[in-house]
Amino acid sequence: QVQLGESGGGLVQAGDSLRLSCAASGLTVSSYHMAWFRQTPGKERAIVAYMRWSAGSTYYTDSVKGRFTISRDNAKNTVYLQMNNLRPEDTAVYYCAAARRINRPLVTSAGYDYWGQGTPVTVSS
């Protein structure tokens, strides 16, 4: 049974940093395309970043480029999202996702097979 468990969210001030973690069980993160999405009330889940299984290719949505970094620790079977210089508009529930194959574009939620339960991030101004 595949499980993705996010942690690390919280309430911070603008300009602060947070590191989100996604601990995986039932799959090996180095063999999956891994991603972080975020969602705010009334809006669809939106891509933040993804890392292809080869780890040589990453993607970031424009609004987080230069501030967020996706990475993974194969030994811990965990994916991270380092978020620096947080802004109020980064406030959302952040979800970890995993895709075994690229059947749909990795920038869309439909491209992923497994999801975590989400961790909330609130950035105050």
N, C-alpha and C positions, 0 to 999 in steps of 0.2 A: 504494500500500500504506500503510495507516494504522499508525502507530507512536506509542505513548505511552511516554515514558521518564521514570520517576521518579528523583529524586535528593534528597539532603539529609538522609536518615535517619542515625541514629547512636546512640551511647550517651551519655546525659546524666543529670544528677541531678534529683531532684524540685525543681520551682520554676524550672528552666531553660527556655529557649526554643529552638525549631527552626523553620526554614522549609523545607518540602518544595516541590520544583518538579516540574512535569509538562510536559515539552517535547513538543509534538505535531508530527507530520509526516503528510502525507496527508490532513489535515483542518484546518479553520479553527476554532479554539476559540470564536471569537465567533459561530459558526453552530451550535454544539452545546451541549446541556446537559452541563455538566461536573461531576464529583463526585469526592469522596475517600471511600473505604471503608477499613476496617481489619479485620484478621482475626488471631485468636489460635488456637493449636493446639486442634483439637477443636471449634471453634466456626465458625458460618457467618460469611461476610463481612457486615459491618454498616456501614450508612451513617454517615458522620461529618458530611459537609456536601455540598450541591450548589448550583450556580449555574445558573439558567436562561440560555439564550442571550442573552436581552434584558439580562441582568446586573442587572435591577432587582429580581429575586427570588432570595433565597437561603434556604437551610434549614440548620439545625444540629441535630444530635441533642442532647438535653437536657444530657448530661454534659459537652459541650464549649462550650455557650453562654457567651459572655463571655470565653472563653479562646482559642478558635480563630477564624481569619478566612480565608475562601476569597476569592481574588481572581484576576484574570487580567491579563496584559499582551498586548494584541492585536498590538502590534508584534513581540513576541518569540514570539507564538503559544504562550504558556506559561501554565499555571494554577499557582497557589500555594496552600499551606496554611500560614499562620502559626500556630504553636502556642506559646502562652505558658503560664506557670505549669503546666508539665507534671507529671503525677502518675504514680505507678507503674502505675496501672490504664490508662494510655494506651499502655502497651507493646503493640506489635502490628506486623504488617506492614501498611504503608499502600499502598493501590492507587489509582491514578487511573483514571477511567472516563469514557466519552463516549457520549452518546445523541443520535441525529439527530432523532428524534421521540419524543413521549411515548406509547409503546404500552403500557407498564406503569408502575406508580408509580415515581417517581424515587427513592424511599427504599428500593427493593429492587434487588438486584443484577441481577434479570431485566430491569430497565428500561434496561440499557446494552448498547451494541453492541460497544464496544472497551474493552480493558483494557491497563494497563501490567503490567510484570513485578513490581512491588512494591518497596518500600524499607523495611527494618526500622528500627523505633524502639524503643529500650530505655530505660526511665526507672528509675533506681535510687533507692531510698529513703534 
